[in-house]
Amino acid sequence: MTADGGRALWPVDKLTALRLGRRLVTEVPGAGPGRRAFVEIRPVETDTDAAVRWQGWTRADRNRTFGLTHRDYDADQLDGFDYDIGAILVRAATVTGEAQLVAAIEAWSLRPEQFLHPWQTDDPR
C-alpha cells in the first residue's frame, strides 16, 4: 500500500494483519528516564466483523477505520496488571483507509516497517 506521492510500503504480513483487524505496535522514545512509550494501531471493529467472528472466521477489509494511540508508561509498571498507573496518553487519532493511515503515521514521524505484532514488543496492552 502506498499513500499519495509514493509513500512507504507496509510489509505484507503487517498489511494483512491490519486488513484482518489485528493491531500493531511500535516502541518509541519515552518522555524521560524511567519511561517507555508505544504507538498502537488498532483497527476499529465493525458490526460485520463481530458477526463473522461469531461464525468462526475473519473478514479482510481494505477500507477499515484505524485508531492510533501514543501512550507513555512508567517503565516499572509495565510487567504487572497495573501498567496504566502513571500512564499518559500523548496523542490519539482516528483515520479511515490505508492511505490515511500511512499519512498519519508519517505525520507522527513513524514508518510502516517499524510496527510489529504485539507479542513481538513489550507493549502492556
N, C-alpha and C positions, 0 to 999 in steps of 0.2 A: 504494500500500500504506500502510496505517496500522496502527500498533500500538494496543493498548488505550488508550482515552482520546483518540482522535483526534489522534495524534501526526503529525509531519511526513510529507509525501508524498515519494516518490522521483520525480525527473524520469523520464519514460517511457523515454528512451534508457538511463539508468543502471539502472533496474529490469530492463529487457530484457537488458542486459549481464550482470547478476548471475544472472538466471534461466538464461542460456545458458552460465554457468560462466566468465565473464570477470571479471578482477579490476579493482578501482577503487582510487584512491589520492587522498589529500589531504595537502597540506603543512601542518604545524602548527609552532608556535614551537619552536625548538631549545632545548637546555638552557643555552645561553650563547653568548657571542661565538665565531664560527668554527664553529658547529654548525648543522645543518639536520636537521629531523625530518619523518617521513612516517608516516601511518597507512594501512595497506593492508587492503583486504577481499579475501580470496582464497577463492572458492568451492572447497570440497573436492571433488576428482574421485572419482567412484564407479566401480565396475567397469562399470556400464551406460554411463557417459559414455565410458569408454575403448573399449568395444565399438562404440558408434555412431560415434565418431570414426574408428575403423578402417574403418567402412563409408562414411565420407565425409560425414557430417552431424553436426549438433549437436543435443543434446536440451535442451529447456527444462524447468526443474523449479522449481516454486514453494516446495518444501519442502527446499531444499538446506541443507547444513551449511556454515557460513562460518567461516574463520579470520580473526581480526583481529589485526594486529600493529602496534605503535607502536615505530619504531626511530629512534634519534638517531645522526647521522653527523658525522664530521669533514668540514666543507664542502670542504676542499681535496682530499679523496679521491673526491668524487662523480663526477668525469669519467673516472676510469680503471677498470681491471679490479679494482683492489684497494679498491673502495669500502667494503668491510667492515672494513678496518683502522681500529681506533678506534671502530667502531660499537657502540652499546649497545642491547640490547633493553629497552625501557622497560616494556612490558607486552604481554600476549597473552591472547586469549580465543577460545573456540570456542562458537558458537551454532548452533541449528538453527531454520530457518524465518525468514521475512522479518520477522515481528513481533519476534522475539527480537533480530534484527539491529538493527532501529531502536532498540529499548530499550538495547542495548549501546552503540551509538554515541552515543546521548543521554546515557548514564551517563558517557561519556568527554568530554562537553560538545561534541559534534560534531553536525552536521545532515546529512541525506542530500544536500542540494543542494551541499555543499562538495566532494563526491567527483567526481573526473574520471577519464577514461580515462588509463591510464599514460603514453601518448605525449603527453598534454597537461601533463605535470608533469616535474620534474627527478628523480623517483624513480629511483635507480640499479638497482633490481631489475627 
